[in-house]
Amino acid sequence: MRNQLPDSKTVFSRAEDIHVLRRQRGRSSASCVASLAALFLLTGCGETLFHSNFDPTPLGQPPATAQDVGTANIEGPPGSVIVIAPPVLPSGKWVQVSRPSGPAVAGLQGKFAQFRGDGVYTVSATMFMTSDSGIATVQFETFTDPTRAFLHLDFTQDNQVRIDDNEGTKFGSFPRGQPFIVQVTLNINASASTAHIVLSGAGASGDRDYTVLSPLQSFSRQFGAVRVWQGFPNTGAFDATNIVVTRKTD
């Protein structure tokens, strides 16, 4: 994996929104995506610091640096991070991450428009994994240094989520061949930063509370970027869209 630990358009900020999604299990993928878009319009969530938008980018090209809010940075060999047609309809364009064989990693980093420091953040992304998708990672990084990550989630081959490479933290389940949502609410403060992680959408379920590891606590207070990526030795493309980060302002 990448240097995650030092050697060792959809946001769901209200509980009722999560319950609505859970009641939608069993609907078609198309119905699920349409419902997610509707919920995004209904959700008030404070200041938006990053919001992806892949629609203006031609298919087969890397995502543009300028996003709706914030910027996107691409890592990996040519063709490993590209904009694709939606894997399910109706939805806009998605980004596809696919690490080739070899030592390189591949991913997209969404960097915040502004650094805000301590506070309550909501990070949400819609993901799509096929039966051939390898491990996908969502990682939380500092504003100035992408090598300084304080938390990461692996979407593993047994359709569970693992936190910080610790097998004992595995929880929940997500589907293959259907879109699902991961939402992380981060409470970042001076004493101990925490994360509340929720999987939702058709065929997905599970939640977990987690405290950022103490050696990484200072990094959490510099939160300023989120990355979707794939690291060695994993291969097999996965897709993501509606990557949004907000910070509570009231």
Secondary structure as UniProt FT lines:
FT   HELIX           15..23
FT   TURN            24..26
FT   HELIX           29..42
FT   STRAND          47..51
FT   TURN            55..56
FT   TURN            59..60
FT   STRAND          71..75
FT   TURN            78..79
FT   STRAND          81..84
FT   STRAND          94..97
FT   STRAND          106..111
FT   STRAND          119..129
FT   TURN            131..132
FT   STRAND          136..142
FT   TURN            146..147
FT   STRAND          149..155
FT   TURN            157..158
FT   STRAND          161..163
FT   TURN            164..165
FT   STRAND          166..171
FT   STRAND          179..188
FT   STRAND          194..200
FT   TURN            202..203
FT   STRAND          207..211
FT   HELIX           214..216
FT   HELIX           217..220
FT   TURN            221..222
FT   STRAND          223..230
FT   TURN            232..233
FT   STRAND          238..247
//
